[in-house]
Amino acid sequence: MELNVGYYIRTDKGYIAKIKQIQDDNYIFCDNVIKKEFCDSYEQCYSDTINIIKASYNLIDLIEPGDYVNGYKVTYIDNDSKTLRVDAFNWGTNIIENEDIKSVVTKEQFNSVKYEVE
């Protein structure tokens, strides 16, 4: 998989980050913490110690159904028009384009912090 500065990456654990710098083709500096046990410091990661499953200049390419974008759950992705359909609760369904994305919580991140009542 080709990685370039400016790419967004998504790991198999559901972490998303943006590559700020690449050294020696496997040492990457990210704009946020992917996960501390994968990193030598808060912004540095070895790409061979994390499993990057997707990489793209467009953040929308990394989004999957079940993720939350701008606080709303993604229900459908239209790859042709590069738009997301999200469940906006009382307001019905909204369409979000790449430039409208302000925040993302992946379904893996959401599931890792949820509390289930037995």
Backbone as a printed PyTorch tensor [residue, N CA C, xyz], in Angstrom:
tensor([[[  0.8450,  -1.1720,   0.0000],
         [  0.0000,   0.0000,   0.0000],
         [  0.8960,   1.2420,   0.0000]],

        [[  0.6010,   2.1400,  -0.8700],
         [  1.3670,   3.3830,  -0.9530],
         [  0.9040,   4.3580,   0.1210]],

        [[  1.8720,   4.9330,   0.8370],
         [  1.5830,   5.9490,   1.8410],
         [  2.3140,   7.2240,   1.4640]],

        [[  1.6350,   8.3410,   1.5770],
         [  2.2190,   9.6420,   1.2770],
         [  1.8700,  10.6310,   2.3800]],

        [[  2.6940,  11.6490,   2.5120],
         [  2.3830,  12.7360,   3.4350],
         [  1.0650,  13.3640,   3.0030]],

        [[  0.1960,  13.6160,   3.9660],
         [ -1.1200,  14.1720,   3.6610],
         [ -2.2130,  13.1170,   3.5720]],

        [[ -1.8290,  11.8460,   3.4890],
         [ -2.8210,  10.7740,   3.4690],
         [ -3.4410,  10.6160,   4.8550]],

        [[ -4.7150,  10.2730,   4.8510],
         [ -5.3710,   9.7900,   6.0530],
         [ -5.2240,   8.2810,   6.0460]],

        [[ -5.0410,   7.6840,   7.2270],
         [ -4.9470,   6.2310,   7.3160],
         [ -5.9770,   5.7170,   8.3030]],

        [[ -6.4270,   4.4830,   8.0700],
         [ -7.3230,   3.7960,   9.0050],
         [ -6.6750,   2.4600,   9.3330]],

        [[ -6.5890,   2.1500,  10.6260],
         [ -5.9750,   0.9010,  11.0430],
         [ -7.0420,  -0.1650,  11.2640]],

        [[ -6.5910,  -1.4020,  11.4080],
         [ -7.5130,  -2.5000,  11.6680],
         [ -8.2060,  -2.3600,  13.0150]],

        [[ -7.6630,  -1.5490,  13.9060],
         [ -8.2780,  -1.2930,  15.2160],
         [ -9.2460,  -0.1150,  15.1720]],

        [[ -9.3830,   0.5210,  14.0010],
         [-10.3460,   1.6010,  13.8410],
         [ -9.8160,   2.9860,  14.1300]],

        [[ -8.5100,   3.1350,  14.2240],
         [ -7.9460,   4.4620,  14.4710],
         [ -7.6960,   5.1690,  13.1500]],

        [[ -7.9840,   6.4620,  13.1310],
         [ -7.7640,   7.2890,  11.9450],
         [ -6.7680,   8.3830,  12.3090]],

        [[ -5.8220,   8.6240,  11.4120],
         [ -4.8180,   9.6710,  11.6210],
         [ -4.4000,  10.2000,  10.2580]],

        [[ -3.7460,  11.3400,  10.2600],
         [ -3.2290,  11.9330,   9.0350],
         [ -1.7040,  11.9120,   9.1020]],

        [[ -1.0770,  11.4640,   8.0320],
         [  0.3790,  11.3730,   7.9950],
         [  0.9700,  12.7610,   7.7950]],

        [[  1.8560,  13.1420,   8.7160],
         [  2.5390,  14.4350,   8.6240],
         [  3.9210,  14.3100,   8.0050]],

        [[  4.5810,  13.1530,   8.2280],
         [  5.9420,  12.9750,   7.7340],
         [  6.2330,  11.4770,   7.6380]],

        [[  7.0480,  11.0970,   6.6570],
         [  7.4750,   9.7080,   6.5030],
         [  8.9920,   9.6810,   6.4560]],

        [[  9.5800,   8.7790,   7.2500],
         [ 11.0290,   8.5970,   7.2290],
         [ 11.3320,   7.1300,   6.9520]],

        [[ 12.2790,   6.8830,   6.0950],
         [ 12.7440,   5.5200,   5.8130],
         [ 11.6270,   4.5690,   5.3900]],

        [[ 10.6010,   5.0620,   4.7650],
         [  9.4890,   4.2850,   4.2050],
         [  8.6730,   3.4720,   5.1990]],

        [[  9.0200,   3.4990,   6.4930],
         [  8.1570,   2.7770,   7.4230],
         [  7.9530,   3.5020,   8.7510]],

        [[  8.5990,   4.6160,   8.9400],
         [  8.4620,   5.3740,  10.1760],
         [  7.6370,   6.6050,   9.8560]],

        [[  6.4150,   6.6600,  10.3880],
         [  5.5160,   7.7510,  10.0420],
         [  5.2090,   8.6060,  11.2640]],

        [[  5.0390,   9.8860,  11.0270],
         [  4.6060,  10.8230,  12.0530],
         [  3.1550,  11.1600,  11.7460]],

        [[  2.2830,  11.0050,  12.7370],
         [  0.8600,  11.2390,  12.5450],
         [  0.4310,  12.4910,  13.2890]],

        [[ -0.7290,  13.0190,  12.9040],
         [ -1.2200,  14.2360,  13.5420],
         [ -1.9340,  13.9690,  14.8570]],

        [[ -2.1810,  12.7200,  15.1850],
         [ -2.7510,  12.3830,  16.4890],
         [ -2.3130,  10.9850,  16.8840]],

        [[ -2.6040,  10.6100,  18.0970],
         [ -2.1710,   9.3180,  18.6040],
         [ -3.0160,   8.2220,  17.9790]],

        [[ -2.3690,   7.2620,  17.3530],
         [ -3.1130,   6.1030,  16.8590],
         [ -3.4210,   5.1960,  18.0510]],

        [[ -2.4330,   4.8060,  18.7620],
         [ -2.5900,   4.1230,  20.0360],
         [ -1.2080,   4.0020,  20.6310]],

        [[ -1.0850,   4.3220,  21.8820],
         [  0.2360,   4.4690,  22.4840],
         [  1.0860,   3.2130,  22.3710]],

        [[  0.5020,   2.0060,  22.4960],
         [  1.3460,   0.8200,  22.4350],
         [  1.9110,   0.5710,  21.0400]],

        [[  1.3880,   1.2410,  20.0260],
         [  1.9290,   1.1140,  18.6830],
         [  2.9540,   2.1910,  18.3780]],

        [[  3.1490,   3.1350,  19.2720],
         [  3.9560,   4.3120,  18.9690],
         [  5.0940,   4.4750,  19.9670]],

        [[  6.2180,   5.0030,  19.4970],
         [  7.3280,   5.3340,  20.3820],
         [  7.0310,   6.6020,  21.1680]],

        [[  6.2830,   7.5020,  20.5860],
         [  5.8650,   8.7110,  21.2670],
         [  4.4500,   9.0170,  20.8210]],

        [[  3.9420,  10.1550,  21.2300],
         [  2.5470,  10.4530,  20.9350],
         [  2.2470,  10.7230,  19.4670]],

        [[  3.2330,  11.0330,  18.6600],
         [  2.9380,  11.3290,  17.2600],
         [  3.7330,  10.4800,  16.2880]],

        [[  4.4360,   9.4640,  16.7530],
         [  5.2850,   8.6830,  15.8680],
         [  4.8540,   7.2210,  15.8800]],

        [[  4.7900,   6.6220,  14.7140],
         [  4.4150,   5.2230,  14.6240],
         [  5.2330,   4.5400,  13.5340]],

        [[  5.5670,   3.2920,  13.7700],
         [  6.1560,   2.4800,  12.7170],
         [  5.0200,   1.8650,  11.9300]],

        [[  5.0010,   2.0840,  10.6310],
         [  3.8920,   1.5680,   9.8390],
         [  3.9000,   0.0470,   9.7810]],

        [[  5.0510,  -0.6060,  10.0680],
         [  5.0480,  -2.0640,  10.0700],
         [  4.5960,  -2.6430,  11.4080]],

        [[  4.3410,  -1.8070,  12.4080],
         [  3.8230,  -2.2990,  13.6840],
         [  2.3330,  -2.0260,  13.8330]],

        [[  1.7440,  -1.2980,  12.8970],
         [  0.2950,  -1.1050,  12.8740],
         [ -0.2240,  -1.6330,  11.5520]],

        [[ -1.4110,  -2.1530,  11.5600],
         [ -1.9920,  -2.7080,  10.3500],
         [ -2.8800,  -1.6610,   9.6890]],

        [[ -2.3370,  -0.9690,   8.7080],
         [ -3.0850,   0.0550,   7.9780],
         [ -3.9270,  -0.6500,   6.9190]],

        [[ -5.2520,  -0.4980,   7.0190],
         [ -6.1280,  -1.1890,   6.0770],
         [ -6.6050,  -0.2910,   4.9420]],

        [[ -6.5890,   1.0260,   5.1630],
         [ -6.9950,   1.9700,   4.1240],
         [ -6.1350,   3.2170,   4.2340]],

        [[ -5.8640,   3.8300,   3.0820],
         [ -5.1290,   5.0960,   3.0570],
         [ -5.6350,   5.9100,   1.8780]],

        [[ -5.8430,   7.2200,   2.1060],
         [ -6.3590,   8.0800,   1.0410],
         [ -6.1570,   9.5400,   1.4050]],

        [[ -6.0730,  10.3880,   0.3710],
         [ -6.0610,  11.8330,   0.6040],
         [ -7.4290,  12.3270,   1.0690]],

        [[ -8.4910,  11.5730,   0.7370],
         [ -9.8530,  11.9650,   1.1020],
         [-10.3210,  11.1860,   2.3160]],

        [[-10.6470,  11.8850,   3.3710],
         [-11.1000,  11.2550,   4.6040],
         [-12.3410,  10.4080,   4.3660]],

        [[-13.1980,  10.8340,   3.4730],
         [-14.4490,  10.1130,   3.2160],
         [-14.1970,   8.6890,   2.7220]],

        [[-13.0410,   8.4400,   2.1080],
         [-12.7130,   7.1010,   1.6170],
         [-12.4590,   6.1120,   2.7510]],

        [[-12.1940,   6.5930,   3.9520],
         [-11.9000,   5.7270,   5.0920],
         [-13.1290,   5.4030,   5.9340]],

        [[-14.2160,   6.1280,   5.6950],
         [-15.4320,   5.9690,   6.4890],
         [-16.1390,   4.6730,   6.0960]],

        [[-16.6990,   3.9920,   7.0900],
         [-17.4480,   2.7610,   6.8630],
         [-18.8320,   2.8890,   7.4900]],

        [[-19.8170,   2.1340,   6.9820],
         [-21.1280,   2.1470,   7.6350],
         [-20.9810,   1.7410,   9.1020]],

        [[-21.6690,   2.4530,   9.9730],
         [-21.5710,   2.2000,  11.4070],
         [-20.6640,   3.1870,  12.1160]],

        [[-19.7920,   3.8900,  11.3700],
         [-18.9820,   4.9560,  11.9510],
         [-19.8850,   6.1560,  12.2330]],

        [[-19.3790,   7.0780,  13.0400],
         [-20.1240,   8.3010,  13.3530],
         [-19.3640,   9.4940,  12.7810]],

        [[-20.0430,  10.2750,  11.9610],
         [-19.4570,  11.4630,  11.3440],
         [-20.2580,  12.6680,  11.8150]],

        [[-19.5470,  13.6410,  12.3630],
         [-20.1790,  14.8490,  12.9090],
         [-21.2710,  14.5110,  13.9250]],

        [[-21.0910,  13.3950,  14.6290],
         [-22.0390,  12.9860,  15.6600],
         [-23.1890,  12.1350,  15.1730]],

        [[-23.2590,  11.8360,  13.8810],
         [-24.3530,  11.0490,  13.3220],
         [-23.8400,   9.7220,  12.7800]],

        [[-24.6390,   8.6740,  12.9360],
         [-24.2550,   7.3430,  12.4800],
         [-24.3860,   7.2350,  10.9620]],

        [[-23.3130,   6.7580,  10.3240],
         [-23.3140,   6.5650,   8.8730],
         [-24.1180,   5.3160,   8.5430]],

        [[-25.1150,   5.4730,   7.6730],
         [-25.9530,   4.3430,   7.2930],
         [-25.6770,   3.8580,   5.8730]],

        [[-25.1290,   4.7350,   5.0340],
         [-24.8950,   4.3580,   3.6360],
         [-23.7760,   5.2170,   3.0580]],

        [[-22.9630,   4.6130,   2.2160],
         [-21.8860,   5.3360,   1.5400],
         [-22.0900,   5.2090,   0.0380]],

        [[-22.1740,   6.3440,  -0.6430],
         [-22.2830,   6.3540,  -2.1060],
         [-20.8940,   6.6320,  -2.6670]],

        [[-20.2120,   5.5770,  -3.0930],
         [-18.8480,   5.7160,  -3.5930],
         [-18.7680,   6.4730,  -4.9100]],

        [[-19.8440,   6.4310,  -5.6910],
         [-19.8360,   7.1440,  -6.9690],
         [-19.8280,   8.6550,  -6.7790]],

        [[-20.6790,   9.1470,  -5.8860],
         [-20.7580,  10.5960,  -5.6720],
         [-19.9280,  11.0550,  -4.4860]],

        [[-19.2430,  10.1080,  -3.8190],
         [-18.3970,  10.4250,  -2.6570],
         [-19.1910,  11.1730,  -1.5830]],

        [[-20.3470,  10.6190,  -1.2240],
         [-21.1670,  11.2030,  -0.1590],
         [-21.5410,  10.1180,   0.8530]],

        [[-21.8630,  10.5620,   2.0630],
         [-22.3180,   9.6750,   3.1290],
         [-23.7600,  10.0050,   3.4480]],

        [[-24.5270,   9.0090,   3.7680],
         [-25.8790,   9.2280,   4.2660],
         [-25.8450,   8.8940,   5.7500]],

        [[-26.3000,   9.8220,   6.5730],
         [-26.2660,   9.6200,   8.0210],
         [-27.6720,   9.7120,   8.5860]],

        [[-27.8880,   8.9920,   9.6820],
         [-29.1610,   9.0170,  10.3890],
         [-29.1620,  10.2100,  11.3220]],

        [[-29.9440,  11.2210,  11.0010],
         [-29.9890,  12.4540,  11.7800],
         [-31.1800,  12.4580,  12.7420]],

        [[-31.6040,  11.2910,  13.1740],
         [-32.6500,  11.1090,  14.1710],
         [-33.9360,  11.8180,  13.7620]],

        [[-34.3430,  12.8510,  14.4520],
         [-35.6180,  13.5190,  14.1990],
         [-35.6630,  14.2630,  12.8690]],

        [[-34.5160,  14.5240,  12.2790],
         [-34.4920,  15.3030,  11.0410],
         [-34.4130,  14.4280,   9.8060]],

        [[-34.4970,  13.1270,   9.9600],
         [-34.4350,  12.2410,   8.8110],
         [-33.0010,  11.9260,   8.4360]],

        [[-32.7790,  11.8090,   7.1570],
         [-31.4560,  11.4390,   6.6520],
         [-30.7700,  12.6560,   6.0700]],

        [[-29.5080,  12.8420,   6.4070],
         [-28.7050,  13.9360,   5.8540],
         [-27.5980,  13.3690,   4.9810]],

        [[-27.1670,  14.1650,   4.0270],
         [-26.0630,  13.8020,   3.1440],
         [-24.8450,  14.6240,   3.5550]],

        [[-23.7000,  13.9560,   3.6960],
         [-22.4590,  14.6300,   4.0650],
         [-21.4190,  14.3700,   2.9840]],

        [[-20.7650,  15.4310,   2.5450],
         [-19.6900,  15.3240,   1.5640],
         [-18.3520,  15.4400,   2.2820]],

        [[-17.2650,  15.1160,   1.5970],
         [-15.9260,  15.0960,   2.1860],
         [-15.5800,  16.3960,   2.9000]],

        [[-15.8600,  17.5350,   2.2710],
         [-15.4890,  18.8290,   2.8580],
         [-16.3400,  19.1940,   4.0720]],

        [[-17.4510,  18.4790,   4.2990],
         [-18.3280,  18.7440,   5.4410],
         [-17.9420,  17.9500,   6.6940]],

        [[-16.9850,  17.0210,   6.5720],
         [-16.6060,  16.1810,   7.7020],
         [-15.7880,  16.9850,   8.6990]],

        [[-16.2810,  17.0570,   9.9400],
         [-15.5990,  17.7790,  11.0160],
         [-15.0450,  16.8250,  12.0710]],

        [[-15.7170,  15.6840,  12.2680],
         [-15.2550,  14.7140,  13.2570],
         [-15.6750,  13.3100,  12.8350]],

        [[-14.8630,  12.3200,  13.2610],
         [-15.1520,  10.9170,  12.9810],
         [-14.8730,  10.1040,  14.2340]],

        [[-15.8200,   9.2620,  14.5980],
         [-15.6080,   8.2400,  15.6160],
         [-15.9100,   6.9250,  14.9210]],

        [[-14.9130,   6.0740,  14.8110],
         [-15.1270,   4.8150,  14.1100],
         [-15.9530,   3.8660,  14.9600]],

        [[-16.5720,   2.9010,  14.2960],
         [-17.4000,   1.9380,  15.0290],
         [-16.5620,   1.1410,  16.0190]],

        [[-15.2870,   0.8940,  15.6950],
         [-14.3990,   0.1830,  16.6120],
         [-14.1300,   1.0100,  17.8680]],

        [[-13.9000,   2.3140,  17.6860],
         [-13.6940,   3.1950,  18.8370],
         [-14.9650,   3.2840,  19.6790]],

        [[-16.0880,   3.4150,  19.0250],
         [-17.3640,   3.5050,  19.7220],
         [-17.6060,   2.2500,  20.5510]],

        [[-17.3800,   1.0880,  19.9490],
         [-17.6080,  -0.1730,  20.6550],
         [-16.6190,  -0.3930,  21.8000]],

        [[-15.4150,   0.1850,  21.6820],
         [-14.4150,  -0.0290,  22.7330],
         [-14.7310,   0.7550,  24.0140]],

        [[-15.5640,   1.7650,  23.9400],
         [-15.8920,   2.5550,  25.1300],
         [-17.3370,   2.4280,  25.5780]],

        [[-18.1330,   1.6550,  24.8650],
         [-19.5290,   1.5480,  25.2500],
         [-19.6910,   0.6650,  26.4930]],

        [[-20.7440,   0.8970,  27.2230],
         [-21.0880,   0.1050,  28.3920],
         [-22.4040,  -0.6000,  28.0950]],

        [[-22.4210,  -1.9240,  28.2220],
         [-23.6390,  -2.6760,  27.9770],
         [-24.2660,  -3.0770,  29.3030]],

        [[-25.5500,  -2.8350,  29.3970],
         [-26.3030,  -3.2040,  30.5860],
         [-26.7250,  -4.6680,  30.4510]],

        [[-26.4460,  -5.4430,  31.4740],
         [-26.7810,  -6.8710,  31.4290],
         [-28.1710,  -7.1240,  31.9290]]])
